[in-house]
Amino acid sequence: MSTSVVYSNIHVYRLVMNALYGGKYRQRFRDVIAVLGPDVRSVCDLCFGDTVVADWCRGRGIAWTGVDLNPAFCATAARRGHQAVQGSLFSVDLPAADVFIMSGSLYHFHDRLPELFDRIWAKTTRLVLSEPVRNLSSQPGPIGWWARRSGDAGDGHAEFRFTERTLLDAIRREQERHPLDCRVVSVARDALVELRRTS
């Protein structure tokens, strides 16, 4: 089943995500917001899906731009008066911003992380990641099957998922390529990580 069917509107997406997060889907965004800090003036939200962070930014006079492959998500953001760019993270012109954030989507790019990080570091020195590391998709049977198919961003089902170890290993490999400070804020269902490029 493709994203155009599963996530043809934001309401279906929220229902699916809330089920996967045991009713605590919005807490993911609140956790990310808590890391941003008081001095942020601009945010680029990669694979944003929802407009929770965008709404929060608007209420505080923070410039927000979202980038997502799904046209339905971008259309919803635009209707709400937000700046959204529809397309692949590897082809669109990413905006410069004080901080980039990505919530629950890094696994889509696990086989192209150096290229993705290079594009991010060309536009910012700070990245906040909230990435699932304890996943229903790893379970056998119908629950795992359904969870794996909930991860279609528009380019096919994503079987790969990070664990805490594999996520931190990926970050260490990136630290070998670029000088980065890494702060693990918390690890629960999602790992919340802040990366800062130091030069």
Secondary structure as UniProt FT lines:
FT   HELIX           3..6
FT   HELIX           10..20
FT   TURN            21..23
FT   HELIX           25..36
FT   TURN            38..39
FT   STRAND          42..46
FT   HELIX           52..59
FT   TURN            60..61
FT   STRAND          63..68
FT   HELIX           71..79
FT   TURN            80..81
FT   STRAND          83..86
FT   TURN            89..91
FT   STRAND          99..103
FT   HELIX           106..112
FT   HELIX           113..121
FT   TURN            122..123
FT   STRAND          126..132
FT   HELIX           136..138
FT   HELIX           141..149
FT   TURN            150..151
FT   HELIX           164..177
FT   STRAND          180..187
FT   STRAND          190..197
//
